[in-house]
Amino acid sequence: MPLRDRALPLAVSLGVLAWAGAARAADPAGAPVAPEARASAAPNGAPGDDAKPKQTKEKEADKPLPPSVARLSRYERDTVALALGKDDFDGVDPEPEGKIVEAIQIVRLDVLEARDPVPKFARRPLNALHTTTKERIVQRELLLKEGEPFRQVNLDETERNLRRLPQITVAIGLALRSKTPGKVRILVMTKDVWSLRLNYDLSLPGSPRFEGTARGVAVASVVGPPGYLASFSGTSAGIETLVIKPSETNLAGQHHTASLLFSYKPESLALGVGYSIPRFGTSLVGATASASLVLNNRTTEPEGSAASVSVGQSLYTTRTEWAWSGAASYSNAVTRRYSNAKLLRVGATTVPADKRVPFEYRARSAIANAGFTRSFGWAVKNDISVTAGVTTRSFSTFDLAPYDRRSVDTFLKFVPRDDTRVGPGATYHTYTTRFHRITDFETLALQEDYRLGHDTYLQAYPVLEGLGSSRTFLGLYASTQYTVPLGNGLARASFETFAELDGNQIYDAAIDLRLRIVTPRFGIGRLVFDAGMYDRLRNYLRSSSSLGGDTRLRGYPTGAFLGEDSVVYNVEFRTRPIHLWSLALGGAVFYDAGDAFDGFRNLRPKQSTGVGFRLLIPQFNRVVFRGDLGFPLTRPLPAGSSAVAFFFGFEQAFAFGSAGPN
């Protein structure tokens, strides 16, 4: 999955809460904004700096809300009230379908508004440090035009496309009454996230261990595209991982992203740069590029490097017929695994420490691919893709002669096999364009869109020695998922499988089963259930999975359990949010179970439980800031574990994922 940015200004927002509590009594959210206040808006069309909406909760109880407003969260309704200059929604057209679009107004709200817990004297200078998204950038996403009939599905898709942009946290579209019969006006509101960012992800388990995680970051990877997850990880023995990525994610209001990368580990230091252009002008074509250099901490000499570049056009709307892409990357780095901030050594405890094998090997890769997609249909989409690619991966160990022979044999089982693949591929993808909107699920106070119905992939990719591959085989992949609404909840079941085989044997094969359920709201919250099984039936390439940390099996050390197969089971009760000014705060109680193992005969489920909080700060992130206190239940505990662990991080512990090829 593509990774989202994290922002250091979280600490600033939390710090001013105390000030805002005292100031609130002297500066309450008073009367509705008068039309003249809105008329004195800044050039971006946003209300004046002092405009504050009256919270709409009381008004909602007086009469039914228009459907387009009823589906909004409380925070989003307050946003609409701010833009309309009043706390009712009489101006919203309840039946706009088919009317002619008379005009389209775009309102771009400041990152920091009067309703936010920031002192008035600080708002303007802080907003000046952020360049608001240009109106033409929002305008190019619109799927409605003046003079054409209004279609709600087009406005809904416009909202989804805007919310998909990482630079935008709030995107709302409404049809407003017109004074001319048979016509309708369109209001589109957007709010940026803070663009100057010192990205990070922080986890702090309880004493005596001190640890964090880097979800989605492979050990061998030292650089990724803009949006790459930055993180901190450490133990009581020292820092295990520190990744800092300062970036400007909305350069000149154009949605360009420029970033730097600093990645520290006990044995290495990586420095990198990246740049991303999501769309050139009004076209659908975008590009990314990144590069990094890795230094060895002991010798200060370079030990690796990486670079990547990509360009392409996606199926940006449901009516886009063609997409294409091209990408190339290489990486040359040393893969290491750490324990308590020291290089892990493989071997039995009876073997002297200096005879155990350090867990490190060199990994090299080079990848190039290109392809195109033709999309058919609208309500039910049918996409056919054709690709061609070259992938080569090689792995080499350092001098193993000084180490214990049995320890060497054990270590070599963890070193992947060399592999070179050259060949074409074809994919068929069918899915619906129906979506279900939910609030207070993953983002607490913002709308979220989830695809309903079927979503199925079929893929074949022959790999041929005659083209330079290390072996000849046929790769087959299939996945399907089905999603249904459960009131204001959701349920999704998915199945994935792949096999790589020739006429004599199956090299690699696996089955992945998932079930995800989000119950309707009841009382003060809802239950979220997530379970899955990954079974590697064949494992020629010696791939593995790990569990433990701040996601699955919270409370255990990161990557505490390693194996080729895995089973996970998570149940979490998430409360409805409490609104603190423009922030949203929720709680969670969770139970985790699972294991990573080699073969189901070795399955030994582990369990943990705990509590946590979720905080949404829409000025800086569209995802929640999370803190979890985990208690491992299964004894004996793995080496280096403690009876309690506390983690900070971004996003929910486990996402409501989708099945599909990587």
C-alpha positions as CSV (number, residue, x, y, z in Angstrom):
1,M,0.0,0.0,0.0
2,P,1.1,3.5,-0.7
3,L,2.5,5.2,2.7
4,R,1.2,8.5,4.1
5,D,3.3,11.4,5.6
6,R,3.6,12.1,9.3
7,A,4.1,15.5,10.9
8,L,6.1,17.0,13.8
9,P,3.6,19.8,14.5
10,L,1.5,17.3,16.5
11,A,3.4,18.3,19.5
12,V,2.6,22.0,18.9
13,S,-1.1,21.3,18.7
14,L,-1.1,19.3,21.9
15,G,0.9,22.0,23.6
16,V,-1.5,24.8,22.9
17,L,-4.6,22.8,24.2
18,A,-4.0,24.2,27.7
19,W,-3.9,27.8,26.3
20,A,-7.0,27.2,24.3
21,G,-8.9,25.9,27.3
22,A,-8.3,29.1,29.1
23,A,-8.9,31.3,26.1
24,R,-12.2,29.6,25.2
25,A,-14.0,31.2,28.1
26,A,-12.9,34.7,26.9
27,D,-13.4,34.0,23.2
28,P,-16.3,31.5,22.7
29,A,-17.5,30.3,19.4
30,G,-20.1,33.0,19.1
31,A,-22.8,33.7,16.6
32,P,-23.0,32.4,13.1
33,V,-20.7,34.1,10.6
34,A,-22.4,37.0,8.9
35,P,-22.4,37.1,5.1
36,E,-20.3,40.2,5.1
37,A,-17.6,38.2,7.1
38,R,-17.5,35.7,4.3
39,A,-17.4,38.4,1.7
40,S,-14.2,39.7,3.2
41,A,-12.5,36.3,2.6
42,A,-8.9,35.9,1.6
43,P,-8.0,35.3,-2.0
44,N,-8.5,31.6,-1.6
45,G,-12.2,32.1,-1.0
46,A,-12.0,31.0,2.7
47,P,-14.0,32.9,5.4
48,G,-12.3,35.7,7.3
49,D,-9.7,34.8,9.9
50,D,-12.1,35.4,12.8
51,A,-15.0,33.4,11.3
52,K,-16.2,30.7,13.7
53,P,-19.1,28.4,13.0
54,K,-21.7,27.7,15.7
55,Q,-21.7,23.9,16.3
56,T,-24.5,22.4,14.4
57,K,-25.6,19.7,17.0
58,E,-28.6,21.6,18.3
59,K,-29.8,22.6,14.9
60,E,-29.7,19.0,13.6
61,A,-32.2,18.0,16.2
62,D,-34.8,20.5,15.0
63,K,-35.4,19.1,11.5
64,P,-34.2,16.5,9.1
65,L,-30.9,17.3,7.4
66,P,-30.5,17.1,3.6
67,P,-29.0,13.7,2.6
68,S,-25.8,15.3,1.4
69,V,-25.3,16.9,4.8
70,A,-26.6,14.1,7.0
71,R,-23.7,11.8,5.9
72,L,-21.1,14.4,7.0
73,S,-19.3,14.1,10.4
74,R,-19.9,16.8,13.0
75,Y,-16.5,18.4,12.1
76,E,-17.4,18.5,8.4
77,R,-20.8,20.0,9.1
78,D,-19.1,22.7,11.1
79,T,-16.8,23.2,8.1
80,V,-19.9,23.7,5.9
81,A,-21.4,26.1,8.3
82,L,-18.2,28.1,8.2
83,A,-18.3,28.3,4.5
84,L,-22.0,29.1,4.2
85,G,-21.8,31.8,6.9
86,K,-24.7,30.3,8.9
87,D,-25.5,27.3,11.1
88,D,-28.4,25.9,9.2
89,F,-28.5,24.1,5.8
90,D,-31.6,25.7,4.2
91,G,-29.4,26.7,1.3
92,V,-28.6,23.1,0.4
93,D,-30.7,21.8,-2.5
94,P,-32.3,18.5,-1.4
95,E,-33.2,17.4,-5.0
96,P,-30.5,18.7,-7.4
97,E,-30.3,15.7,-9.7
98,G,-30.6,16.8,-13.4
99,K,-30.7,20.5,-12.8
100,I,-28.3,22.7,-14.8
101,V,-25.1,23.7,-13.0
102,E,-25.2,27.5,-12.8
103,A,-21.9,28.1,-11.1
104,I,-19.2,26.3,-9.2
105,Q,-17.6,28.0,-6.2
106,I,-14.3,26.7,-4.7
107,V,-13.5,27.5,-1.0
108,R,-10.1,26.7,0.2
109,L,-9.8,26.9,4.0
110,D,-6.7,27.9,5.8
111,V,-4.8,25.1,7.6
112,L,-5.3,26.9,10.9
113,E,-8.7,28.5,11.5
114,A,-10.4,30.5,14.3
115,R,-12.0,27.2,15.6
116,D,-8.6,25.6,15.9
117,P,-6.8,25.5,19.3
118,V,-4.1,28.0,18.2
119,P,-3.7,31.5,19.6
120,K,-5.0,34.2,17.2
121,F,-1.7,36.0,17.1
122,A,0.0,32.8,15.9
123,R,-2.5,31.8,13.2
124,R,-1.6,34.2,10.5
125,P,2.2,33.8,10.7
126,L,1.8,30.1,10.9
127,N,-0.6,30.0,7.9
128,A,1.9,32.2,6.0
129,L,4.4,29.3,6.3
130,H,2.0,27.1,4.3
131,T,1.1,27.7,0.7
132,T,-2.6,26.8,0.2
133,T,-3.4,24.6,-2.7
134,K,-4.0,26.7,-5.8
135,E,-7.6,26.9,-7.0
136,R,-6.7,25.5,-10.4
137,I,-5.3,22.4,-8.7
138,V,-8.7,21.8,-7.1
139,Q,-10.5,22.8,-10.3
140,R,-8.7,20.2,-12.4
141,E,-10.2,17.5,-10.2
142,L,-13.8,18.6,-10.8
143,L,-15.9,16.2,-12.8
144,L,-18.8,18.7,-13.1
145,K,-18.9,21.7,-15.5
146,E,-21.0,24.8,-15.6
147,G,-23.9,24.5,-18.0
148,E,-24.1,20.7,-17.8
149,P,-26.7,18.7,-15.9
150,F,-25.9,17.9,-12.3
151,R,-25.1,14.3,-11.4
152,Q,-24.6,13.4,-7.8
153,V,-22.3,10.5,-8.8
154,N,-19.9,12.9,-10.4
155,L,-19.8,15.1,-7.3
156,D,-19.2,12.0,-5.1
157,E,-16.3,10.9,-7.3
158,T,-14.9,14.4,-7.2
159,E,-14.9,14.3,-3.4
160,R,-13.2,10.8,-3.4
161,N,-10.5,12.0,-5.8
162,L,-9.8,15.1,-3.7
163,R,-9.7,13.0,-0.5
164,R,-7.2,10.7,-2.2
165,L,-4.7,13.5,-2.5
166,P,-2.3,13.4,0.5
167,Q,-2.2,17.2,0.6
168,I,-5.9,17.5,1.4
169,T,-7.5,16.5,4.7
170,V,-11.1,17.7,4.1
171,A,-13.0,17.6,0.8
172,I,-16.7,18.4,0.7
173,G,-19.0,19.0,-2.2
174,L,-22.6,20.3,-1.9
175,A,-25.4,21.3,-4.3
176,L,-26.9,24.6,-3.3
177,R,-30.2,26.2,-4.2
178,S,-30.2,28.7,-7.1
179,K,-32.6,31.7,-7.5
180,T,-33.2,30.5,-11.0
181,P,-35.6,27.6,-11.3
182,G,-34.1,24.4,-12.8
183,K,-30.6,25.4,-11.9
184,V,-28.2,24.5,-9.0
185,R,-25.0,26.0,-7.7
186,I,-22.0,23.8,-6.6
187,L,-19.9,24.5,-3.5
188,V,-16.6,22.6,-3.2
189,M,-14.6,23.0,0.1
190,T,-11.1,21.8,0.7
191,K,-8.7,22.1,3.6
192,D,-5.0,21.3,3.3
193,V,-2.8,19.5,5.7
194,W,0.3,21.4,6.9
195,S,2.8,21.1,4.1
196,L,6.1,21.8,5.9
197,R,6.7,18.5,7.6
198,L,9.4,16.7,9.7
199,N,7.9,13.2,9.2
200,Y,8.2,10.6,11.9
201,D,6.6,7.7,13.6
202,L,7.2,7.1,17.3
203,S,6.6,4.1,19.5
204,L,7.4,4.0,23.2
205,P,6.9,0.7,25.0
206,G,7.0,0.6,28.8
207,S,10.0,0.1,30.9
208,P,12.5,-1.6,30.7
209,R,12.2,-1.8,26.9
210,F,12.0,1.3,24.6
211,E,11.0,0.4,21.1
212,G,9.3,1.6,17.9
213,T,8.4,0.2,14.5
214,A,8.7,1.1,10.8
215,R,5.6,-0.5,9.3
216,G,5.9,-1.0,5.6
217,V,9.7,-0.4,5.5
218,A,11.6,-3.5,4.5
219,V,14.9,-4.0,6.3
220,A,16.8,-4.0,3.0
221,S,15.2,-0.8,1.8
222,V,16.9,2.5,2.5
223,V,14.8,4.9,0.4
224,G,11.3,5.1,-0.9
225,P,9.1,7.5,-2.8
226,P,7.9,10.7,-1.3
227,G,5.5,9.8,1.5
228,Y,7.9,7.0,2.7
229,L,7.2,6.3,6.4
230,A,9.7,7.9,8.7
231,S,10.2,6.2,12.1
232,F,12.0,5.9,15.4
233,S,12.9,2.6,17.0
234,G,15.0,1.9,20.1
235,T,15.5,-0.3,23.1
236,S,16.9,0.1,26.5
237,A,20.3,-0.8,24.9
238,G,20.2,2.2,22.5
239,I,18.6,3.4,19.3
240,E,17.7,0.7,16.9
241,T,16.2,2.8,14.0
242,L,15.9,6.5,13.6
243,V,14.4,7.7,10.3
244,I,13.7,11.5,9.8
245,K,12.3,12.8,6.5
246,P,11.8,16.6,6.3
247,S,9.7,17.5,3.3
248,E,7.6,20.2,1.7
249,T,4.5,18.3,0.4
250,N,2.8,21.2,-1.4
251,L,5.5,23.2,-3.0
252,A,4.1,26.6,-4.2
253,G,0.6,25.2,-3.8
254,Q,1.2,22.8,-6.8
255,H,1.1,19.5,-4.8
256,H,4.7,18.8,-5.7
257,T,6.7,17.1,-2.9
258,A,10.4,17.6,-2.2
259,S,12.0,15.6,0.6
260,L,15.2,14.7,2.3
261,L,16.0,11.4,4.1
262,F,18.1,10.6,7.2
263,S,18.1,7.0,8.3
264,Y,20.2,5.8,11.2
265,K,20.7,2.2,12.3
266,P,23.4,0.8,14.6
267,E,25.6,-0.3,11.7
268,S,24.6,2.1,8.9
269,L,23.6,5.6,8.0
270,A,21.5,6.5,4.9
271,L,21.1,9.9,3.3
272,G,18.6,10.5,0.5
273,V,16.5,12.9,-1.6
274,G,13.2,12.6,-3.3
275,Y,10.8,14.6,-5.6
276,S,7.3,13.8,-6.7
277,I,4.9,15.5,-9.2
278,P,1.5,13.9,-9.1
279,R,0.2,15.6,-12.2
280,F,1.9,17.7,-14.9
281,G,-0.4,20.7,-15.4
282,T,-3.9,19.6,-16.3
283,S,-2.8,16.2,-17.6
284,L,-3.1,12.9,-15.7
285,V,0.6,12.2,-16.0
286,G,2.8,12.2,-12.9
287,A,6.4,11.2,-11.9
288,T,8.5,10.5,-8.9
289,A,12.3,10.1,-8.3
290,S,14.5,9.3,-5.3
291,A,18.1,8.4,-4.5
292,S,20.1,7.6,-1.4
293,L,23.6,6.7,-0.3
294,V,24.4,4.3,2.6
295,L,27.5,4.7,4.8
296,N,28.9,2.1,7.2
297,N,29.0,3.5,10.7
298,R,32.2,1.6,11.7
299,T,34.3,2.5,8.7
300,T,32.4,5.7,7.5
301,E,32.9,4.3,4.0
302,P,30.0,3.9,1.5
303,E,28.4,0.4,1.7
304,G,25.4,0.8,-0.5
305,S,23.1,3.0,-2.6
306,A,19.6,3.1,-4.1
307,A,17.6,5.0,-6.7
308,S,14.3,4.9,-8.4
309,V,12.3,6.8,-11.0
310,S,8.7,6.3,-12.3
311,V,6.3,8.0,-14.6
312,G,2.8,7.2,-15.6
313,Q,-0.9,7.9,-15.9
314,S,-3.4,6.2,-13.7
315,L,-7.1,5.3,-14.1
316,Y,-7.8,8.5,-12.2
317,T,-11.6,8.5,-12.7
318,T,-14.2,5.8,-13.4
319,R,-14.5,7.1,-16.9
320,T,-10.8,7.1,-17.7
321,E,-10.1,4.6,-20.5
322,W,-6.4,4.3,-20.7
323,A,-3.5,4.1,-18.2
324,W,0.2,3.5,-18.6
325,S,3.3,3.4,-16.4
326,G,7.1,2.9,-16.6
327,A,9.5,2.5,-13.7
328,A,13.1,1.6,-12.9
329,S,15.0,1.1,-9.7
330,Y,18.1,-0.4,-8.2
331,S,19.3,-1.1,-4.7
332,N,22.6,-2.3,-3.3
333,A,22.6,-2.5,0.5
334,V,23.4,-4.7,3.5
335,T,20.4,-6.4,5.1
336,R,20.8,-6.7,8.9
337,R,18.6,-7.7,11.7
338,Y,19.0,-6.2,15.2
339,S,18.1,-7.2,18.7
340,N,18.3,-4.7,21.6
341,A,20.1,-2.2,19.2
342,K,22.8,-4.8,18.5
343,L,23.4,-6.9,15.5
344,L,21.6,-10.2,16.0
345,R,23.7,-13.3,16.0
346,V,22.4,-16.6,14.9
347,G,23.3,-19.8,16.8
348,A,22.4,-21.9,19.8
349,T,22.9,-20.4,23.3
350,T,25.5,-23.1,23.9
351,V,27.7,-21.7,21.1
352,P,30.1,-19.0,22.2
353,A,28.9,-15.5,21.2
354,D,31.8,-14.9,18.9
355,K,31.1,-18.1,17.0
356,R,27.5,-17.2,16.3
357,V,26.8,-15.8,12.8
358,P,26.0,-12.0,12.6
359,F,22.6,-11.6,10.8
360,E,23.8,-9.6,7.8
361,Y,24.1,-10.2,4.1
362,R,24.3,-8.1,1.0
363,A,21.2,-7.7,-1.2
364,R,21.3,-6.3,-4.7
365,S,18.3,-5.7,-6.9
366,A,17.5,-4.0,-10.3
367,I,13.9,-3.7,-11.6
368,A,12.5,-2.2,-14.8
369,N,9.0,-2.5,-16.0
370,A,6.4,-0.9,-18.3
371,G,2.8,-1.5,-19.1
372,F,-0.6,-0.1,-20.2
373,T,-4.2,-0.7,-19.2
374,R,-7.5,-0.4,-21.1
375,S,-10.5,0.1,-19.0
376,F,-14.1,-0.8,-20.0
377,G,-17.5,-0.1,-18.5
378,W,-18.6,2.2,-15.7
379,A,-20.9,0.7,-13.0
380,V,-18.9,-2.5,-13.4
381,K,-15.4,-2.0,-14.5
382,N,-13.3,-4.4,-16.6
383,D,-9.7,-3.6,-16.9
384,I,-7.1,-5.4,-19.1
385,S,-3.4,-4.7,-18.5
386,V,-0.4,-5.9,-20.4
387,T,3.1,-5.5,-18.9
388,A,6.7,-6.4,-19.5
389,G,9.5,-6.4,-16.9
390,V,12.9,-7.3,-15.8
391,T,13.7,-8.1,-12.1
392,T,17.0,-9.4,-10.8
393,R,17.8,-10.0,-7.2
394,S,21.0,-11.4,-5.8
395,F,22.2,-12.1,-2.2
396,S,25.6,-12.8,-0.9
397,T,27.0,-13.5,2.6
398,F,30.2,-12.2,4.1
399,D,33.1,-14.5,5.3
400,L,31.4,-17.3,7.3
401,A,34.6,-19.4,7.9
402,P,35.2,-18.1,11.5
403,Y,31.8,-19.2,12.7
404,D,30.2,-22.4,14.1
405,R,29.2,-24.7,11.2
406,R,25.7,-25.5,12.5
407,S,25.1,-21.8,13.2
408,V,26.1,-21.1,9.6
409,D,23.6,-23.7,8.3
410,T,20.8,-22.1,10.4
411,F,21.7,-18.6,9.2
412,L,21.8,-19.6,5.5
413,K,18.1,-20.7,5.8
414,F,17.2,-17.0,6.2
415,V,19.2,-15.8,3.2
416,P,16.9,-15.5,0.1
417,R,17.8,-17.2,-3.2
418,D,19.1,-15.3,-6.2
419,D,16.4,-14.8,-8.8
420,T,16.2,-13.2,-12.2
421,R,12.9,-12.8,-14.0
422,V,12.3,-11.5,-17.6
423,G,9.0,-11.7,-19.3
424,P,5.6,-10.3,-20.1
425,G,2.4,-10.4,-18.0
426,A,-1.3,-9.9,-18.4
427,T,-3.9,-9.0,-15.8
428,Y,-7.7,-8.9,-15.8
429,H,-9.4,-6.8,-13.1
430,T,-13.1,-6.5,-12.5
431,Y,-14.8,-4.4,-9.8
432,T,-17.8,-2.2,-9.1
433,T,-17.9,1.6,-8.7
434,R,-20.3,1.6,-5.8
435,F,-18.9,3.0,-2.5
436,H,-20.0,3.1,1.1
437,R,-19.2,6.1,3.3
438,I,-18.3,5.8,6.9
439,T,-17.2,8.3,9.6
440,D,-15.6,7.6,13.0
441,F,-14.0,4.4,11.8
442,E,-10.4,4.9,10.9
443,T,-10.2,8.7,10.8
444,L,-12.6,9.4,13.6
445,A,-14.1,12.6,12.2
446,L,-13.7,12.5,8.4
447,Q,-15.6,10.7,5.6
448,E,-14.1,7.5,4.3
449,D,-15.1,5.7,1.1
450,Y,-15.0,1.9,0.8
451,R,-15.6,0.0,-2.4
452,L,-18.6,-2.4,-2.3
453,G,-19.3,-5.6,-4.2
454,H,-16.8,-7.7,-5.9
455,D,-13.2,-6.9,-6.7
456,T,-11.4,-9.6,-8.6
457,Y,-7.9,-10.0,-10.2
458,L,-6.6,-12.7,-12.5
459,Q,-3.0,-12.6,-13.6
460,A,-0.5,-14.6,-15.6
461,Y,3.2,-13.9,-16.1
462,P,5.5,-16.4,-18.0
463,V,9.2,-16.1,-17.1
464,L,11.6,-17.5,-19.7
465,E,15.2,-18.5,-19.5
466,G,15.5,-17.7,-23.2
467,L,15.0,-14.0,-22.4
468,G,17.7,-14.1,-19.7
469,S,15.8,-15.4,-16.6
470,S,17.4,-17.8,-14.1
471,R,14.7,-20.3,-14.6
472,T,11.5,-20.9,-16.7
473,F,8.1,-21.1,-15.1
474,L,4.6,-19.8,-15.3
475,G,3.3,-17.5,-12.6
476,L,-0.4,-17.5,-11.8
477,Y,-2.2,-15.2,-9.4
478,A,-5.9,-14.8,-8.4
479,S,-7.7,-12.8,-5.8
480,T,-11.2,-11.9,-5.0
481,Q,-13.0,-9.9,-2.3
482,Y,-16.6,-9.0,-1.6
483,T,-17.7,-6.1,0.5
484,V,-21.2,-5.5,1.9
485,P,-22.5,-2.6,4.0
486,L,-23.7,-3.3,7.6
487,G,-25.8,-0.2,8.3
488,N,-23.1,2.3,9.0
489,G,-20.6,-0.6,9.3
490,L,-18.9,-2.8,6.8
491,A,-17.9,-6.4,6.2
492,R,-15.3,-7.7,3.7
493,A,-14.0,-11.3,2.9
494,S,-11.1,-11.9,0.6
495,F,-9.1,-14.7,-0.8
496,E,-5.7,-14.6,-2.6
497,T,-3.5,-17.3,-4.0
498,F,-0.5,-17.5,-6.3
499,A,1.7,-20.3,-7.7
500,E,4.9,-20.3,-9.8
501,L,5.4,-23.7,-11.5
502,D,7.0,-25.4,-14.5
503,G,6.2,-28.8,-15.9
504,N,7.9,-30.7,-13.1
505,Q,7.4,-28.8,-9.9
506,I,5.8,-25.9,-8.0
507,Y,8.4,-23.4,-6.9
508,D,6.4,-21.0,-4.8
509,A,2.7,-21.0,-3.8
510,A,0.6,-19.4,-1.1
511,I,-2.9,-18.9,0.1
512,D,-4.1,-15.8,2.0
513,L,-7.6,-15.7,3.6
514,R,-8.9,-12.5,5.3
515,L,-12.2,-11.6,7.1
516,R,-12.8,-8.0,8.2
517,I,-15.9,-6.7,10.0
518,V,-16.8,-3.2,11.2
519,T,-20.0,-3.4,13.2
520,P,-22.6,-0.7,13.1
521,R,-22.3,1.9,15.8
522,F,-23.9,1.0,19.1
523,G,-23.8,2.9,22.4
524,I,-20.5,4.7,22.5
525,G,-18.6,3.0,19.8
526,R,-18.2,0.0,17.4
527,L,-16.3,-3.3,17.2
528,V,-13.6,-3.9,14.6
529,F,-12.8,-7.5,13.8
530,D,-9.9,-8.6,11.6
531,A,-8.6,-12.2,11.1
532,G,-6.4,-13.8,8.5
533,M,-4.2,-16.8,7.6
534,Y,-1.2,-16.8,5.2
535,D,0.0,-20.3,4.2
536,R,3.1,-20.6,2.1
537,L,2.5,-24.0,0.5
538,R,5.9,-23.9,-1.4
539,N,8.7,-21.5,-0.5
540,Y,11.6,-21.8,-3.0
541,L,12.6,-18.2,-2.4
542,R,12.7,-18.6,1.4
543,S,10.3,-15.8,2.1
544,S,9.1,-15.2,5.7
545,S,6.6,-13.2,7.8
546,S,7.0,-11.6,11.2
547,L,4.6,-10.6,14.0
548,G,4.9,-8.5,17.1
549,G,5.2,-4.7,17.7
550,D,2.7,-1.9,17.4
551,T,0.3,-3.6,14.9
552,R,-0.3,-7.3,15.3
553,L,0.4,-8.8,18.7
554,R,0.8,-5.5,20.4
555,G,2.9,-5.7,23.6
556,Y,5.5,-8.1,22.2
557,P,8.8,-6.9,20.7
558,T,8.8,-5.9,17.1
559,G,9.3,-8.9,14.8
560,A,9.4,-11.2,17.9
561,F,7.9,-14.1,15.9
562,L,9.3,-15.1,12.5
563,G,8.1,-17.9,10.1
564,E,7.0,-18.7,6.6
565,D,3.3,-19.0,7.7
566,S,1.2,-16.8,9.9
567,V,-2.2,-16.6,11.5
568,V,-3.6,-13.3,13.0
569,Y,-6.8,-12.4,14.9
570,N,-7.6,-8.9,16.2
571,V,-10.7,-7.6,17.9
572,E,-10.8,-3.9,18.9
573,F,-13.5,-1.8,20.4
574,R,-13.2,1.8,19.2
575,T,-15.2,4.6,20.9
576,R,-17.0,7.4,19.2
577,P,-14.9,10.5,19.2
578,I,-15.0,13.4,21.7
579,H,-14.6,16.7,19.9
580,L,-12.1,19.1,21.4
581,W,-12.4,22.2,19.3
582,S,-11.5,21.0,15.8
583,L,-9.7,17.9,17.1
584,A,-11.3,14.4,17.7
585,L,-10.2,12.1,20.5
586,G,-11.3,8.4,20.8
587,G,-10.4,5.4,22.9
588,A,-9.8,1.7,22.1
589,V,-9.7,-1.6,23.9
590,F,-8.1,-4.5,22.0
591,Y,-7.4,-8.2,22.0
592,D,-4.7,-9.6,19.7
593,A,-3.8,-13.2,18.9
594,G,-1.6,-14.9,16.3
595,D,1.7,-16.5,15.4
596,A,4.3,-16.7,12.7
597,F,5.6,-20.3,12.3
598,D,7.1,-22.8,9.9
599,G,4.3,-25.3,9.1
600,F,1.0,-25.5,10.9
601,R,2.2,-28.3,13.1
602,N,4.3,-25.6,14.8
603,L,1.5,-23.2,15.3
604,R,1.5,-21.9,18.9
605,P,-0.9,-18.9,19.2
606,K,0.3,-16.0,21.3
607,Q,-2.1,-13.5,22.9
608,S,-2.0,-9.9,24.1
609,T,-4.5,-7.3,25.3
610,G,-4.5,-3.6,26.1
611,V,-6.0,-0.2,25.8
612,G,-5.2,2.9,23.7
613,F,-6.3,6.3,22.4
614,R,-6.8,7.7,18.9
615,L,-6.4,11.4,18.1
616,L,-7.2,13.1,14.8
617,I,-5.6,16.5,14.1
618,P,-7.0,17.4,10.7
619,Q,-4.6,20.3,10.3
620,F,-1.7,18.0,10.1
621,N,-2.9,14.5,9.1
622,R,-5.8,12.7,7.7
623,V,-4.9,9.7,9.7
624,V,-5.0,9.3,13.5
625,F,-2.2,9.6,16.0
626,R,-2.3,6.4,18.1
627,G,-1.1,5.3,21.5
628,D,-1.5,1.7,22.7
629,L,-0.6,0.1,26.0
630,G,-0.1,-3.6,25.4
631,F,0.1,-6.5,27.8
632,P,1.5,-9.8,26.4
633,L,-0.4,-12.7,27.9
634,T,1.3,-15.9,26.6
635,R,4.1,-17.2,28.8
636,P,7.0,-17.7,28.6
637,L,7.7,-14.3,27.0
638,P,10.3,-14.0,24.2
639,A,13.8,-12.8,25.2
640,G,13.9,-9.1,25.7
641,S,10.2,-8.8,26.4
642,S,8.6,-6.9,29.3
643,A,5.3,-7.4,31.0
644,V,3.9,-4.1,29.4
645,A,4.8,-2.1,26.3
646,F,3.6,1.3,25.2
647,F,3.5,2.3,21.6
648,F,3.0,5.6,19.7
649,G,2.3,5.7,16.0
650,F,0.2,6.9,13.1
651,E,-2.8,5.2,11.6
652,Q,-4.9,2.4,13.1
653,A,-3.0,-0.7,14.2
654,F,-4.4,-2.7,11.3
655,A,-6.0,-1.2,8.2
656,F,-9.2,-2.3,6.4
657,G,-7.1,-3.6,3.6
658,S,-7.9,-4.8,0.0
659,A,-6.9,-7.9,-1.8
660,G,-4.8,-7.5,-5.0
661,P,-1.4,-8.0,-6.5
662,N,1.5,-5.9,-5.2
